[in-house]
């Protein structure tokens, strides 16, 4: 199916992009990678009269790695996958990016675009929520920063005002102290969205965080399961115990989730925890 007619605007500076956003308002959509926006337009789920292509704005294509990681709105999944910075955090970011769809998609799709789209099955909402990321937004009215946990308000619903552009996603400096990580992404076929996705992260303070993705309406923290993982030394609980703990938390927090799907998420969480403890990247 062909795209409907639209006007294309290609600003070269951020000021020009913000002026267009203010002038066009709800008649326009911001185009970065277009991997979600354009298919929705083809199927007439969205009918914007104009697109504002921000990929020529040089400042939005920057991927900064120090002192904190900051991914501009035009940074693609492939840009993250190719990042050469050493460290556990960057190993995790590379592994996460590398398992998104296929290379042509990773070469166009953007990290920030995935956050704005807020698909519960998306990869970046899970990881960047777990890492306590912040989203930077701007309009002619000024700039603001919103914690990703608040920015994603629900399935396909993010806190971007009609005159705003999401500029970047930034990780706190403490994220660079990541010690261990494990991840598990279950898919029906390679390259598809996850049917279940889990992360187990251990920070520099020895504390664990356990998170689930691909679960409606958005990423879910499992603090009780995280509390069962040993901070240092000791033994990792058996997989069945981790899965049982995760299942209890899932059913308590999201009672609408099908029990079989909840079990699949719980098993993914147990696998992620085992991989993190063993130092094996999924």
Secondary structure, 3 states (H helix, E strand, C coil): CCCCCCEEECCCCHHHHHHHHHHHHHHEEEECCCCCHHHHHHCCCCCCCEEEECCCCHHHHCEECCCCCEEECCCEHHHHHCCCCCCHHHHHHHHHHHCCCCHHHHCCCEHHHHHHHCCCCCHHHHHHHHCCCEEEEEECCEEEEEEHHHHEEECCEECCCCCCEEEEEECCHHHHHCCEEEEEEECCCCCCCCCEEEEEEECCCCCEEEEEECCCCCCEECHHHHHCCCCCCCCCCCHHHHHHHHHHHHHHHCCCCCHHHHHHHHHHHHHHHHHHHHCCCC
